[in-house]
Structure formats: C-alpha cells, structure tokens
C-alpha cells in the first residue's frame, strides 16, 4: 500500500521531465509543469507550512484561483502530511455576505490549522474566523521561502499511513453548513485503481479538464486521477471555459486529449454556444471518452452534442456516463466510452410514477432514461423500497451502496455520519433502478435541485420566499424542472397569495426573486403566484413537492 507523497516521489524519480499539468489561461501562453517542477513547487509550500508549525493530520484550507499556486499548495499540504481542502474563491458571482457566513460556519466545524490564500484575501479569512476558538495561521505567496532544497527525508507526508485522512471534499450547495467528506489515502487509491480499470486507462491518455477543483468531479477525475497515475493533464479555469467553451476543443485538438468529464448542461451549452468559426481546424477524433456526470443524464443532450460535433471527429462511442459522489471518492458506475455502448431504457410512464416499476414499453406514454453504466468492480449497489427492503430488478427505490473507497466520516460530524449509513451501506438519497446490471438514476429522494452541477436546497428558497410580504406563510414550494434547451434543471417557485391583482402579484414575484438571489446566489427564473388552496398537501399536512411540480407542468 502507498500514500500520495510516495506516489509523487515515484513520479519525481521515474518521469521527472514528463508534463504533469499544462495550465491554460485565456490570452496567455500555455504553462507546462513537469513532475519534477510540481514536486519542487509543492516543496516550497510544504516548507512554509512546516515553518508555520502546521503538523501532520491538521486541516489546511486552500482558497486560490485555478493556476500553479493552487496545484503547488495542494501538493505542498500533502507533502507536509496535512489534510488539504480546496474551497471556491470569492468571485463576482458569489454574495460576499453569504460566502463569509458559510466560511465562518465551516471554520467552526472543521477547525483548520491554516489557510493558504492571496494577500488581498487575508482580511476576509480573518473576519470569517473571528468567532473561532483560535485564529488559524494564514499563509500567502509572500510567506514562501525563496529556496526550498528538496529533501524527501524531511517531508512528513511520506511517513503517513494509508488509512490516514488525506483530504476533505466539501459539498456544494446554497446555504447551510457544508459537509466535509473525509477520505483516506487507501480509499482514493482503491477508487483510482478500479476506475482506471473501468476506463481502460492507458499510459498515453491525456486528460482535458475545465472543472473546478473544489468539486469531486474536478478534484478526482480532473486532477488526482491523472497526476497520481502519471498522466498529462491539461487544466483550464471554469471561468475561462464558460466565456469560451471552444477552449476545451482546442486543447483536445492540440494535445490529442483522450479523456474528459462534463455535467449534462455542458453538452447543451457547447452545442449551442460555440460558433462555427471557432470550430475551424478542430479535431476530436482522439477523444475516446467524454463522461457525463454530476447531473441527471439526458439522452437528448447527448444527441444534440453528437450531431453538432460528429463532423469534427467526435465518435458516438466516445459518449460515456458515470454515477458519482464524493462519499465514494468519485465514481460509483461507468458506462460507454468505447468499451461498452451506453444503454437507453424506454419505460412505461404510468407504472413508473404510480407503481414505482420501470417496465419496458415501446408505445403510449413513455419515459426514456439513460444508463449510468455498471458498478465499478469494488462497488456493490442495492435498491430499497420505502420500508428499506431490497427491491428486485426494475424496482424503483433508494440507491444504497458499499465499497472499499467510502468516506471515513463527515469530518467532525459524527451524527451526520451515523445517519448516512444503514448496516454498513451508504444511503445515497438518490432514486433509481437496476436493469441488466446497469444503474439508472431517476431522481433525488433528498429533493435537491441540481442546476449546472450546483446543489440547491428547495427548503432554503421556500424559507426566504415566506419572508416576502403578501405571501401566504407556509404555502410555498420550490422544485426543479428540466429544460431541454439548456440541458439542466431550472428553479421554479410557486407561492400562494390572497391578492388577485396582476400588478401586485408581479411585484410579489419580483420581491421573491430578489430575496432569494440576495440570500442564496440562486437565480429563480420562474416564480408563479397562485390563489389560496392551489398547492397540494399530503395527508400529514406537508406541501407535496412532487405533486405540485406535476401540477405546475400540467397547468403551465
């Protein structure tokens, strides 16, 4: 068994001149970093942490933009034996007030020993940590030693145990306390070994990624998988990609990229936003797997993407899918990508909605689901009914799983950890079924709304809407409705009000949008004000989210 630092040391000795990461920034020359340069850059951060008295096993929060500093800081913490956790950097898209509140709550539960950030951001961290029991050490690039002679003997990360926690992944969401998913060295290596097998990983694979490293898809598939496997990673900022999505295709063409991952919305986004002139000279024939992950997978999104880019070398067999979560390090399943075509299942809509059975059907009212593939070799999956009893094939219920790459705990949250497991099986909160050995994920028991890969908790939106004058208190419901044009869900909120005046209803809707945007950084495009008793309640008096969603769709 090995640990991260040992693997990095091996790469330093065996492939020192091979590119580890090539950083791409819009309007700038590419910045290649070899494995030797990666280790030397990381060693400076490790030495800075040592000088600051940070001990192995202590948490280091990293708040940096995509770039060399972020990469060096992460691996520097690893070499020091600390536990790195990457958080999003404050941008114009985030509310500063909410960001500070979230960061302050995270500091209180995680108790980090140190932060690594920019000099200009130090005051933000200090303000967020003001209520903590002790102020964490804050390091910046100004604290790095000019020279850090490389001596592996002095790096505590090499002495860590495979069962020690190596990193924390913090879940994304709107408000509330984020859960820190604690993962060991061994859990990550178990995941990478089995995921590499599912991908049929090769030594000449080149990974292209624009995904944020604070998300499990970006951190594992788009960072740790290639670096720990000794591959070449081409990494760009998600902000550059969103402004110019053709960057990814240019990188695939330039570097003969073979593997990449994207959430479902990105398939529609690329197909619709990239102008023809930006596709001149683009060749996607080297791409052997483009994996759809982190959102519900939609068949039409794949078809739109394939139709647009097949003329530029994209092979149908390259389309792939994965069901993944941070609690299992990353991948639970994998399908497509050349070694096995993606499966599509057309089922009877009535049986699915009323009997919770996925019965194959070819005519009438049907629903089409895309398979997320088969479980990795080290993953077991079951589907349970409402009484937590196992369901047969094609029975629709809650997906549970177990593997040797599960989280150790939700960091410093024993109650949340205990609640997440059922006799050693992790309760995902996702709804789906198994057919012919393949997993189909159809929804979320936890009622999350996922927009562009971001988790939005409807209860947060409802709480804020209830604070708006004119809204019938407690008579509000939020849910997601899938938009085929953009390939992701959009947030819909329905609120009851006594007023029948159209102008007053419009004013209430506007206030709800503003309140939610200020309180959660969530844009609610569709707010509908309805008369009293419009909303459907359950027999226990609760707002029936699913039934109201269907009523909205039927009456819209």
N, C-alpha and C positions, 0 to 999 in steps of 0.2 A: 504494500500500500504506500501511497505517496501523499505529499501535500503540495499546495500551489507553488510555494517558494522553490521546492525541489524540482518541480517541473520546469519552472522558469530558468533555474540554474542549468538544467539539462539542455535547454534550447540555447542558452548562452554559450555552452561548450560545443554543441554539435552543429548548430545552424546560426552562428553569430551574425553573418552578413546577409542572411535572408530577410527580406522585408517582413516585419511583424504587422505593422499598421501603416497604411498610407492615408494621411488626413487630407481631405479635400474641403476647400472653402471657396465660396463663390468669388470669382475675380482674383484669386491668388494661385500661385504655383502649388502643385501637389507637394506635400511634406511627407516623404517616406521615413519611417523609423524602423531600423533593423532590430533584431532581437538583442544584439549587444547594446545598442543605444537605448533600448527600452529598459534593460537592467540598470545601466548607468544612470539614466534619468530617474528611475524609481529609487535607486540607492540614495540619491540626494534627499528625497522626501523621507525615506526611512531614517536617515541620519538626523534630519530636522526633528522628527518625532522622538528619536532617542534623546536628543539634546533637550527636548521639552519635558522629558520624564514620562513619556507615554509607554506603558508597559504592555506586553503581550496579553491578548484577551480583552483589552479595553476597546470601546467603540470609538471610531473616528468618522465623523460626518463630513462628507465632501460636497461642497456646493460650488461648482465650477461649470463654465460653459464647455460645450464639445470642443476638444482640442488636446494638444500634447500634455498640458498641465493636468487635465482630468485623468488621462491614462497613467501618467507617471505617479500621480497622487494615489490612485487606487492601488497600483502595484507596490508603491512605497509603503503603504499601510500593511499590505500583505507581507512584505519582506520584514517588517518590524514585528510581525506576529499579531498586529492589531486587527480589529474587525471593521472593515470599511463599509460604509453605506452611502450610496450616491443619492442625493436629493435634487429635485429640479431647481435651476437657478431662477431667481425672480426676474420675470420679463414683463413687457407691457401688456401681455395677455392675462396676467395674474393680478388679482387685487392685493396690494401691499398689506392691507389690514388683515385680510383672511390668511395670507401667507404667513404673517408674523404669528397669528393665533395658532395656526397649525404647527408651525415650527416650535413655538413655546410648549405646546402640549406634547410634542414628540420628544423634546429635550427632557421634560419631566419624567416620562416613562422609560426612555432609553438611557438616560444619564450618560451621555457621551463624555469621554475624557478630552476630546479635541475636535476642533473644526478645521478644515482646510478650505480657504476661500480667498477672494480677492481683497486687497487693502480697502477698496471702496465699500466693501460689504461687511466689514468688521463691525460697524456700529449696529447694523441690522441684527447680527448674531448676538451682540451684547444685549440689545433691547429684548430679544426673544428669550434670552437666558436669564434675564434679571430676576425672575421669581424662582430660579432653580436653587437647590441646596448649596451648590458650589458652581462657580463660573468655570466652564470648560476652557482649556487652552485654545487659542485661536492662532493658527499659522497661516501665513501668506507666502507668496513667492519671494517676498523680501526676507523671509526667515531661512531660506535655503542656503546651505553652505556653498561657497564658490567652488570648492573641490570636495568630493567625497570619494576617496580612494576605495575601490571595490574590494572588500574582504568578506567573503561569504561566512567566514568563521564568526563574525561579529553580528550577523543578522539573525535575530531570534526566530524569524519566520521559518527557518529551516529546521528548528527544533520542535515545531508544533506537532501535535498528534492528529492523525487522520480524522478522529472523532471530535476534534475541537471545532467550534464555530468559526467559519472563515469569512462570512459576510452576512449582512442583513439586506433583504429586499423589502422596501416599504410599499404597501399597496397604494394605488392611486384612487382618488375619489374627490367628492365635492367638499364636504366639511367633516368634522369629527376626527377622532384620533386614528391615525393610520396604524395598521398592524405591521410590526417588524417581523418578517419571516426569517427565522434564523436557520442557516444551512451550514452543514459541516463540509470539510474538505472531501470526505468519503462520499457523502450524498451527491455532491456535484460531480465527482469523478464517475460514480455509478450512473448518473444521468448521461454524462457525455459519452461514456462507453456504449451504452445502449442506444442512445440517439444517433451516434455515429454509425452504428450497425444498421439502424432503420434508414438512414440517409445514404448508406453505402459510401461513406466518406472516403475520399481519396487524398493522397499526398499533394496532388496538384490542384486541389479545389481552391477557389478564390471566393471569399465571401464579400458581398457588397451590402452595406447597411447604412441607412439614414435614421435608424430607430434610436430613441433616447435611451441612455444607459441607466436611467433610474427606473425603467420598466423591465420586467423579466424577459420579454422577447428581445429587447435590445441588449440587455446585460448578458444573457446566456447565449442565445443564438447568434447575436450580432457582436459579441465581444469575447466572452470566455471560451466558447467552443472553438473559434479559430485560433486564438492565442495559445490556449493550453494544448491544442492539437498541432501546433507548429505550422499553421497555415498562414496565408496572406489575407489580411482584412483591409478593405478599402472603406473608410468611415467618413461620412459627411454629417453635417448638422441637420437635424429635422427642420430647423427654421429655414435653412437654405433650400432644402428639398421642397418644402411647402410653397416656396416662392418660385422654384424652378424644378419641377419634378423630373424633367428630362435629364437632370444631373445623374440620376441613378442609371439611366440607359446609356449615357455617355461613358460612365465608369465601367459598366458591363462590357461595352464595346472595347474600351481602351485596355482594360486589364483582363479580358477574357473571363469575366465573372461567371461562376457556375452555380452559386447558391445565394438566395436572398429570402427575406421574410417580410410580409406586409399584413396589416389588418385589412379587413374586407373593403372599407371605404376607399382605400388607396387604389384599388383596382378601377373603380369608377372614376376616381379623381384623375388618375393618369390618362385613362381613355378619353376623358372629356376636356382636360386642361392643356395637354401637350399639343402645340400647334404643329402642323405638317412640316414647316420649315426647320423645326428643331429635330426632326427625325432623319434628316439627310445624313447618310453615312452610318446610321445606327444599325448594328448587327447583334441580335440577341441569340444567335444560334449556339453560343457557348453555354447558355443558361440551361441547367438540367433540372433545377427545382426552384420554383418560386412559391413559397409556402404561405397560405392564407391562415392567419392565426389571430387570436385575441378578441374576435367578434364572431357572432353567428355567421356562418359561411352561406353565401347566396349564389346559386347556380348562375343566375343571370349576370352577376358581376363578373364571373369567370368568362362567360360568353362574350360580353362586351369587350373585355380586356383582350381576349384571344382574337376577336375579329379585327380589332384596331392594330394589334402588333404582330400578328402572324406574318404579314407581308415584310416584316423586318427581322424575320428569323426565329420568332418565338414558336417553339414546338408545343403542340397540345399536351404532349406527355410531360412537359415541364410543370404544368399546373399541379400543385400539391396543397395539402391541408394538414393542420395539426390542431389538436385539442390540448391546451397547455395551461399551466397555472404556476405561480411562484411557489406554492406549497409543495409541489413535486419537482422543485428546481425549475423546470420548464415543461418539456413535452410529456404528455400522457399517451398520445397516439401520434401516428404519422401515416399519411396516405398519399398516393400519387407520386409525382416526381420521377416518372420514368420506370421505376421498378414494379409499380403496380398502378394501373389507371384508377383515377378517382371514381367512386361509385355514387350514383344518384338514385334516390329511393322515392318513388311516387306512391303516396298512400291516400286512403280514404279520409277526407277531412272530418266527416261526421263521427266516425269511430275514434279518430284521434282526439277530438275535442270533448266527446261525451263519454267514451268508454276507456280512454287512455290506452288505446291499442293502435299500433302502427300497421294497419292492414294494407298490403299492396293493392293498388287499384289503377286502372288504366283509363277509366272514363268517369263522368259525373264530377262532383265537387272534390277535387284532389289537392293535396299539398305536396310540393317537391322539396325534399331535404337532401343536402349534400353530406356525404360521409366525411368524418374527420379522420378516417383511417382505422388501422388496427392498433391495439395497445403495444407499447414497447415491450420487449422480452421480459423486462423486470417489473412490469406493472400488471396488477390484477384489477379488473373492473366488475362491479355488480350494479344492478339497477333495483331499487327498493320501492315498494308501494307506500301508501300513507301510513301504514302500520309497521313500517321498517322491515317488511318481509321481502325476500328476494322474488323478483318477477321473472317469468320465462322470456324467451326471445320475443322481441317486438312488443313487450310490455313497456309502457311509458311511465317513468318514475324518476326518483332522485338517483343521480350517479354517485356512487361511492368508490373509493379506490384504496389500494395499498401497494407499496413498493419499497425498495431499499434506498430510495432517494427522496424520502419525505422530509419535511421540515422537522427540526428538533423541537421547536416551540415557536409560538408568537412571543417575541422577546419581552421578558418581564411581564407577561400577561398569562399567568397560569390558568385562570378561569376560562379565558377565550380559547386557550389550547385544549383544555379538557372538553369544552363544548364542541370542538371541531371534530372529535373522534368518536366512533362507535365501535367498541371492541377491537381497536387496532385499525379500523378502516376510517379513512378521511371522508367526511361528508362535504361534498363539493358545493351543495346548494344548487347545482345545475340539474335541469330536467332533460332526459333523453331516452334513447333505447338502443339495443344492440340487435343487429340483423346480419347474419352470415359472418359473424365475428368482427364486424365493423361497428364503430360507435357513431351515433347520430345525436348531436346536441341540439335540442329544440327550444330551450328557454332557460330561465333562471328562477329557481324557487325563491331566491332571495329578493326577487323583484327589482334587481338593478336595471338601470337603463344604461346601455353602452353606446356612446356617441363617439365615433372615431377612435375607439380603443380606450376612452375615458369612462370610468365608472361614475354614474350619477345616481345618488340615492333619492328615490322619489319622496321619501319622508321629509328630507331636507327642504325640498321645493314646496311641499304642502305646508310645512310649518311656517315658512316665510309668507306664502300666499294668504294664510289665515290671519296675518297681521295687517292686511290691507283693509282699509275702511270700505264697507259696502259688501264685503264677502261674508256669506253665511258661515259662521265659525264651525269648523269641523266638517264642512261639506265641500271638500276639495279633494281632487285626485290627480296624480301625475303618472304618466306612463310613456313608454316609447312606442313609436310607430315607424316601421321600416319604410324608408324612401328609396325606391329602386334607382332613381336618377343619381343619387349621390352615394348609394351603396352602404348606408349606415342608418341607424335609427335617428329620428328627430324627437325632441321632447314635446309632449302635448300636456297641457294642464287645463282641467275643466273645473270651474268653480260656480257654486250656486250663489244667487243674489236676489234680493227682493225687488230690485229695480227692473222695470221693463223698458226704460228709456234707452234707445240705442246709443245716444251720446254718452250717457252715464256708464253704460256697460263698456263702451270703448275706453273710457277714462280708467275704469277699474282694471281692465285688461292691461293697459299701459303701465299702471302702477305696479301690477303684479310682475310684469316683465322687468321693470326697473329694480324692484325689491329683490328679485331672485338673482339678477345679474350682479347687483352690488353685494349680495350675501353669499354667492357661491361661484361666481365667474361662469355661470351657465346661461347660455342664450336659449330662451324659450320662444320659439317662433310662433307656436300655435297656442293661444290662450282663448278659451271659449267660456263665455259667461252664460249660464243657463238659469231657468226658473227653479224655484224650490221643488224638492222631491224628484228632480230629474235623475240624480245619482242613485245607483243601485247599491243597496246594503245587503250584507249577509244576514243569516238568521241570528247571529250574535251581535248585530248592530254595527259591524265594521264596514267601511267602504270596500266594495268588491272591485278590486283594481282590474282584474281580467275581464269581468263582465262589463265594466264601464268602458274599458278600452274597446271592446267589441261593439258596444252601443254607439260609441263615438264614430267608429269606422262605418257602421251601418247607416248612420244618420248624417254623415258628412258629405 
